[in-house]
């Protein structure tokens, strides 16, 4: 997630990439992408409101 976000992917694009990579079925739902980024930042001990997350 962090690399995708750092490359400028939107939350919708991250959701679509996750769908492709993991076989999830969010249809590129931006809320799914946002949740993935929030959880990833939390697991890394990073601020989800700071770059590159937001």
MIDRENVO-560378 format. One record per atom (N, C-alpha, C, CB): x, y, z; residue number from 0; atom name. Coordinates in steps of 0.1 Angstrom, whole numbers, plus 2048, in hexadecimal, padded with zeros to 3 digits. Glycine has a CB too. Layout:
BEGIN
PT     x     y     z     i   at
PT     X     Y     Z   NUM   CA
...
END
This chain:
BEGIN
PT     x     y     z     i   at
PT   808   7F4   800     0    N
PT   800   800   800     0   CA
PT   809   80D   800     0    C
PT   7F7   800   80C     0   CB
PT   813   80D   809     1    N
PT   81B   819   80A     1   CA
PT   821   81C   7FD     1    C
PT   826   817   815     1   CB
PT   827   812   7F6     2    N
PT   82D   815   7E9     2   CA
PT   823   81A   7DF     2    C
PT   834   808   7E4     2   CB
PT   818   814   7DE     3    N
PT   80D   819   7D5     3   CA
PT   809   827   7D8     3    C
PT   801   810   7D5     3   CB
PT   808   82A   7E5     4    N
PT   803   838   7E9     4   CA
PT   80F   842   7E6     4    C
PT   800   838   7F8     4   CB
PT   81B   83E   7E8     5    N
PT   827   846   7E6     5   CA
PT   828   849   7D7     5    C
PT   833   840   7EB     5   CB
PT   824   840   7CF     6    N
PT   824   842   7C0     6   CA
PT   818   84A   7BB     6    C
PT   824   834   7B9     6   CB
PT   810   84F   7C4     7    N
PT   805   858   7C0     7   CA
PT   7F8   851   7BD     7    C
PT   809   860   7B5     7   CB
PT   7F7   844   7C0     8    N
PT   7EA   83D   7BE     8   CA
PT   7DF   843   7C7     8    C
PT   7EC   82E   7C0     8   CB
PT   7D3   845   7C1     9    N
PT   7C8   849   7C9     9   CA
PT   7C3   83D   7D1     9    C
PT   7BC   84E   7C0     9   CB
PT   7BA   83F   7DA    10    N
PT   7B4   834   7E2    10   CA
PT   7AD   82B   7D9    10    C
PT   7AB   839   7ED    10   CB
PT   7A6   830   7CF    11    N
PT   79F   827   7C5    11   CA
PT   7A9   81F   7BE    11    C
PT   797   830   7BB    11   CB
PT   7B4   824   7B9    12    N
PT   7BE   81D   7B2    12   CA
PT   7C4   812   7BB    12    C
PT   7C9   826   7AD    12   CB
PT   7C6   815   7C8    13    N
PT   7CC   80B   7D1    13   CA
PT   7C2   800   7D3    13    C
PT   7CF   812   7DF    13   CB
PT   7B5   803   7D4    14    N
PT   7AB   7F8   7D5    14   CA
PT   7AB   7EF   7C9    14    C
PT   79D   7FE   7D7    14   CB
PT   7AD   7F5   7BD    15    N
PT   7AD   7EE   7B0    15   CA
PT   7B9   7E5   7B0    15    C
PT   7AC   7F7   7A4    15   CB
PT   7C5   7EA   7B4    16    N
PT   7D1   7E2   7B4    16   CA
PT   7D0   7D7   7BE    16    C
PT   7DD   7EB   7B8    16   CB
PT   7CA   7D9   7CA    17    N
PT   7C8   7CF   7D3    17   CA
PT   7BF   7C4   7CE    17    C
PT   7C2   7D4   7E1    17   CB
PT   7B4   7C8   7C7    18    N
PT   7AC   7BE   7C0    18   CA
PT   7B3   7B5   7B7    18    C
PT   7A0   7C6   7B8    18   CB
PT   7BC   7BC   7AF    19    N
PT   7C4   7B4   7A5    19   CA
PT   7CE   7AB   7AC    19    C
PT   7CC   7BD   79C    19   CB
PT   7D5   7B0   7B6    20    N
PT   7DF   7A9   7BD    20   CA
PT   7DA   79E   7C6    20    C
PT   7E8   7B2   7C5    20   CB
PT   7CF   7A0   7CD    21    N
PT   7CA   797   7D7    21   CA
PT   7BD   790   7D4    21    C
PT   7C9   79E   7E4    21   CB
PT   7B7   794   7C8    22    N
PT   7AB   78D   7C5    22   CA
PT   79F   792   7CC    22    C
PT   7AC   77F   7C6    22   CB
PT   7A0   79E   7D3    23    N
PT   795   7A4   7DA    23   CA
PT   78B   7A9   7CF    23    C
PT   799   7AF   7E4    23   CB
PT   77F   7AD   7D4    24    N
PT   775   7B1   7CA    24   CA
PT   76F   7BE   7CE    24    C
PT   76A   7A6   7C9    24   CB
PT   777   7C8   7D0    25    N
PT   772   7D5   7D5    25   CA
PT   76E   7DE   7C9    25    C
PT   77D   7DD   7DD    25   CB
PT   771   7DA   7BD    26    N
PT   76E   7E1   7B1    26   CA
PT   774   7EF   7B2    26    C
PT   75F   7E3   7AF    26   CB
PT   780   7F0   7B8    27    N
PT   787   7FD   7B9    27   CA
PT   780   807   7C2    27    C
PT   788   803   7AC    27   CB
PT   779   802   7CC    28    N
PT   772   80B   7D6    28   CA
PT   77C   813   7DE    28    C
PT   769   802   7DF    28   CB
PT   77B   820   7DD    29    N
PT   785   829   7E4    29   CA
PT   785   827   7F3    29    C
PT   783   837   7E0    29   CB
PT   779   824   7F9    30    N
PT   779   822   807    30   CA
PT   781   816   80B    30    C
PT   76B   820   80C    30   CB
PT   781   80B   803    31    N
PT   789   7FF   805    31   CA
PT   798   803   804    31    C
PT   786   7F4   7FB    31   CB
PT   79C   80B   7FA    32    N
PT   7AA   810   7F9    32   CA
PT   7AE   818   805    32    C
PT   7AB   818   7EC    32   CB
PT   7A5   821   809    33    N
PT   7A8   829   815    33   CA
PT   7AA   821   821    33    C
PT   79D   834   817    33   CB
PT   7A1   817   823    34    N
PT   7A3   80E   82F    34   CA
PT   7B0   806   82E    34    C
PT   797   805   82F    34   CB
PT   7B4   802   822    35    N
PT   7C0   7FB   821    35   CA
PT   7CC   803   825    35    C
PT   7C2   7F6   813    35   CB
PT   7CC   810   821    36    N
PT   7D7   819   824    36   CA
PT   7D7   81D   833    36    C
PT   7D5   826   81C    36   CB
PT   7CB   81F   839    37    N
PT   7CB   822   847    37   CA
PT   7D0   817   84F    37    C
PT   7BC   825   84B    37   CB
PT   7CC   80A   84C    38    N
PT   7D1   7FF   853    38   CA
PT   7E0   7FC   851    38    C
PT   7C9   7F2   84F    38   CB
PT   7E4   7FE   845    39    N
PT   7F3   7FD   842    39   CA
PT   7FB   807   84A    39    C
PT   7F5   7FE   833    39   CB
PT   7F7   813   84A    40    N
PT   7FE   81D   851    40   CA
PT   7FE   81A   860    40    C
PT   7F8   82B   84F    40   CB
PT   7F3   815   865    41    N
PT   7F2   812   873    41   CA
PT   7FC   806   877    41    C
PT   7E4   80D   877    41   CB
PT   7FC   7FC   86E    42    N
PT   805   7F1   870    42   CA
PT   814   7F5   86F    42    C
PT   803   7E6   866    42   CB
PT   817   7FF   867    43    N
PT   825   804   866    43   CA
PT   828   80E   871    43    C
PT   827   80A   858    43   CB
PT   81E   812   879    44    N
PT   821   81C   883    44   CA
PT   822   82A   87D    44    C
PT   82D   819   88B    44   CB
PT   81C   82D   872    45    N
PT   81D   839   86B    45   CA
PT   810   841   86C    45    C
PT   821   838   85D    45   CB
PT   811   84E   86A    46    N
PT   806   857   86B    46   CA
PT   7FE   856   85D    46    C
PT   80A   866   86E    46   CB
PT   7F2   851   85D    47    N
PT   7EA   850   851    47   CA
PT   7E6   85D   84B    47    C
PT   7DE   847   853    47   CB
PT   7E8   868   853    48    N
PT   7E4   875   84E    48   CA
PT   7F0   87D   848    48    C
PT   7DE   87D   859    48   CB
PT   7FC   876   848    49    N
PT   808   87C   843    49   CA
PT   80D   876   836    49    C
PT   814   87B   84E    49   CB
PT   816   87C   82F    50    N
PT   81B   877   823    50   CA
PT   822   869   826    50    C
PT   825   880   81C    50   CB
PT   821   860   81D    51    N
PT   81B   860   810    51   CA
PT   80C   85B   811    51    C
PT   822   857   807    51   CB
PT   807   858   81D    52    N
PT   7FA   852   81F    52   CA
PT   7EF   85B   81B    52    C
PT   7F8   84E   82D    52   CB
PT   7F0   868   81D    53    N
PT   7E5   871   81A    53   CA
PT   7E9   87D   812    53    C
PT   7DE   875   827    53   CB
END
